[in-house]
Amino acid sequence: MKCNNQTGNVVEVDLRNRDGFSYLGGEISDSLLDLKHLNYLDLSLNDFQGIPIPDFLPSFQRLKHLDLSYTEFGGMVPPHLGNLSQLSYLDLHGVEYEMTWLLSYNNFNTTLLGWLFNITTLGNLVNLDLTYNNIGSEGIIELVNGLSVWNNNSLEELHLGHNGLGVGHQLPDSLGNFYNLRSLDLSFNCFDGPLPNSIQHLTNLQSLDLQS
């Protein structure tokens, strides 16, 4: 937990599980709402066993950094999460265990696209990680097309690996519209055909992962 040096207000809550043993779980108390100046929240590497993302998270209007990776949240993303207009870092990266496939992903419903576009229209989103979320072919294509129109080129890192982009689908030409993109991960998505010619416009790209 971190406080502002001048005001004493709590601005950062980091509950990331760093030892691999002391997992947080169960319902998250809405008493967190008392932290009205919170701009950083990290719940990553915990095990919430498929419960939904708390629907009060969109109330943190000052939030700039939100990390829910490897948390085993499930169900539908709160529709008002798109109200987090200050958000610049969003990590919803899932995790895959060898044997427990039911907990392999965050398994967020693709209705996430609607609220995601609410965030990206404001042009603050720089890092978006949706790895291991089983979005599927149509969802990925819709996501890339939508982001390319609404993101105002703020996006620098886009991670969409392991999301079930199936055989018979090609990457959309709109991929070439992310002019500031430095890192692009489309690994383990079985798309067909060549890369779109528009990818040559990604002149800032430093990392491209297409392994399968």
N, C-alpha and C positions, 0 to 999 in steps of 0.2 A: 504494500500500500504506500502511496506517495502523496504528499500534501504540497500545496503551493506555499512557497517560502514566505510570501508576504501576507496572504490571507488566512492560511491554515486550512483552507478547504481541500478535501480529498479530491484529487484530480486523476489518480491512477490506481486501478485495482488489478493486480497481476496474480492470478490463482493458477497459473500454468503448473502442471504436475511435472516436476523436474527430476524426481527420483525413480519414477516408474512403478512405485508401489502405493503411495498414499493418494489414491484416487478420490476425487469428489464425486458425489452422486446424489440422487434424489432431487426433490423440488428445490428450486432456487427462490429464496425468500424475496418478496417484493420490498423488503426493508432497504434494499439497495437503492430504491428510489429516493431515499433521504440524501444520497450523494448527488446533489443537484449540479455540481460542477465537474462531474466525471467526464473525462475526454479520452480515457484509455481503459479498455476492458479486455482482459485475456483470460479465457476459461479453458484453454487448449490442453489436450492430453489427459482429459478426465473422462469418466465413463458415466453418462447420464442415461444409459440403458434404453434409448429409444424414445424418451419423453420429448415433447415438443419444445422448441425454443421458447423461453418465457415471453409472453405477449406484452410484457411491460418494457422490454428492451428499447422499443422505439421512442420511449419517453425521455431517453438520454439525448437531448437535442444538441449537446456540446460534443458528443462522441466523435472522435476523429480516427480512432484505431479500435477495431473489433476483430478479435481472433477467437473463432469457435471451432478451430480445426481439431480433429481427432477427439471429438467430444461424444460421439455416438448419439447426438440429438437426432430425432426423426420427425416424420410428419410434415406438416405444412409450415413454410416460413411465415412468420407474422406479416400480414399484408402491409402494415404501417411502418415496416422497417425502412421503407423508402423515404420516410420523413427525416432520416438521419442525413440532413443536407450537408453537414460538415465532414462526413466520412471520407477519408482518403485511403484507408487501408481496410480491406475486408477479406478475411480468410475463412472459408467454409470447407477447407480441404478435408476429405474423409480419410478413412484408414481401412486397410484390408488385413484381416487375420487369415491365417492359412486354413483353419478348420471351421471357424464360426462365421460362415458366410452371411448369416442373418444380420450380423453386426458389422459387415464389411464396409458399409458406406454410411454417410449421414442420411442418404435417401430422402433428400428434400424434394418435395413436389415441384414440378416445373412451373407452377404458378409463381415461383421465385422471379420469373422474367419480368412480371409487371412491376413489382416494387423495385427491382434492380434498375429498370429504366428511369424510375423516379429519381434515384440517386444520380445516375449518370448524366441526366439532363443538366445538372448543375456543374458538371465539369470538374469535380474535385477528386474523383476516384482515380487513383494512380496504380494500385495493385489489387488485382482480383484473382482469387484462387478458388476454383470450384472443382478441383480434382476429386475423383472418386465420388461423384454424386449421381451417377446413373441417369444423366439428363437425356441421353438418347440422341439419335441422328437429327430429328426435326428440331429438338430443343436446342442443340448446339448451333445449327444453322440459323435458327431464329434469333438466338442470343448474339451471334457474331453480326448478323445483319442489323439488329437493333442497336447494338453498341456502336457500330460504325457510323450510325446516323446521329445518335444522341450524346456521345461521349465527348465531343469537342476536342478530341485528340489528347486528352489528359492522360490516358492510360499508357503506362510504361511496362507493366508486367501482366500477362494474361495466361493463366494456367487452367487448361481444360482436359488434362489427361485422364484416361480411364473413365470415360463417360458414355461409352457405347455408341459412338458414331459408326454405324454399320456399313457393311458391304453394299455397294450400289449408290452410295452418296458421295458427292464431291464437296470439297471445301469451297465456300462461296467467294466470289471475286471481291466482296466487301472487306475481306481480310486485309487487303492492301490499303485500306483507309486509315489504319492506325499508325500514323506517321511517326509518332513518338515512341512506339513500342520497342523496348530493348530486349525483352524476354518473352518467348512464345512457346508454350508447351501443349502439344496436341498428341502426346504419346499414347500408344495403345488404344487408338481409335482406328478401326479398320475401314478408313475411307478409300474410295476407288479413284483411279485416274491421276493425272498429274497435278502438281500444285498450280493454283491459279497464277496467271501471268502477273497479276497485280501485286504479288508478293515482292516484286522487284522494287516497289515503292517504299518498302520498309527499310529505309537507308540507315536507321539507327539501331537495327536489330543486331544484338550481340550473341544471343543464345536462341537456337531453334531446335526443339526436341520433337522428332517424328518417329521415334523408335516404336516398333510393334512386336 
